[in-house]
Amino acid sequence: MKSNSNKITYCPVCRNKLEGMDSVDVLVDHYMCQNKHRYYHPVEEVFTHQTGAEYINLRYAADDLKEVIKAWLSKADYRRHLNNQLAEILRVYLDIKENIYSIEAQKERRYKYCLFCGETLSEFETNDLYASGLRCKNDHVYHLRGCLYPKDEKSSAQLCQYMDYDFFVRCIDNFLDNKHFKEFVPNQIREILLTIKSESSK
């Protein structure tokens, strides 16, 4: 694990203990519970629009598809040219190939339990139109906006659930078809996405 995120203890979906896992992705910490609910904690955010198009032809030389993907995720000078959603697509693909990813488990999206103490979460209204609030009886407070964010901004416990399989497929199509993403997807990654799409449609 790469960051001091040891406050993360309980799975927010099923309340089982979360265990830290080795991660091929150099910029995230990984967690999974015994029911195969998978999460990640971003150690560093990546905004590829800031790096321009100078990396568009960046290419890792290897014949094996999985070896190329692992290089893009594990080598920081490559990984920093992938935005986090692109990297997640690649991680999910590797997990599927290695029989780690559970399609059924990732369909469970409702956060019900506190990350810190395991107590039940209840909803409350927030002033943020794009986020809902969650709170446990021990006053651990979160904003839910895709990922689960503790209200204390100093906390390193931001937790994001892996995308479900249907969203995985839609994201691939989006990165391939949306003209606004074209200049931000390295050519080798675009080739990989086409391969993944072809395999997923079989």
Secondary structure, 3 states (H helix, E strand, C coil): CCCCCCCCCECCCCCCECEEECCCCCCEEEEECCCCCEEEEECCCCCHHHCCCCCCCCCCCCCCHHHHHHHHHHCHHHHCCCCHHHHHHHHHHHHHHCCCCCHHHHCCCCCCECCCCCCECEEECCCCCCCEEEECCCCCEEEECCCEEECCCCCCCCEEECCCHHHHHHHHHHHHHCHHHHHHCCHHHHHHHHHHHHHHCC
